[in-house]
Amino acid sequence: MTNFIPIFPLDIVVYPGEALNLHVFEPRYKQLAQECLKENKKFGIPVVLDGRIQEFGILMEVTELVKEYDNGEMDIKTKGVDIFRILEVIKDVPDKLYSGAIVSYPENEMEPGETSVAKLILDEVRRMYSLMDAEAKFRLKNEGARSYDIAHFVGLNKEQEYELLGLFKEIQRMEYLRRHLNAMMPVILELENMKARISRNGHFRNLSLDDLNP
């Protein structure tokens, strides 16, 4: 299926099911947001990397108008719906301030996959956050966890987050996250060792150099 959607390019990666709060202040995007609210239509966030719109983006729905200011600016809550592929960018849309795009929607497997793999990944992420004393920032449960739920918590850079957006099978995305965590393992182990060394500081220890050769 292909269709036309208004677009709001941003240098962020949003995944299906993810909530995103936006403060809308540019005239073109105020017009876009007003139309989405009045007509109950969706808009797209194409990913921008190095100043260029990329091939993939995320279809968004506006879930709530939180506040509208006297100057027309808005605080809105939005949510990721589906991934799209841009076929053509339409810079000048008749009678509109915003741009748009003709897009298609790749078949995308979004249901939770192998639970044992997800559990292993979640356990490693919890271990990492525990070492950073940041457990409160990661409270995702094992049941029903998807790669999209985990991706922003594993230290991916923006380019890696975008690569994950272009994978359309859950097992591929989980494997991508697993490989990334494996690559980070030396850093995690060093954090563990550092924490252990710090915990020993100030403790009484039995030390002896009697076995040294003269």
Secondary structure, DSSP 8 states (H G I E B T S, - for coil): -EEEEEB--BSS---TT-EEEEEE-SHHHHHHHHHHHHHT--EEEEEEETTEEEEEEEEEEEEEEEEE-TTS-EEEEEEEEEEEEEEEEES--TT-SS-EEEEE------S---HHHHHHHHHHHHHHHHHTT-GGG----STT--HHHHGGGTT--HHHHHHHHT--SHHHHHHHHHHHHHHHHHHHHHHHHHHHHHHHTT-------TT---
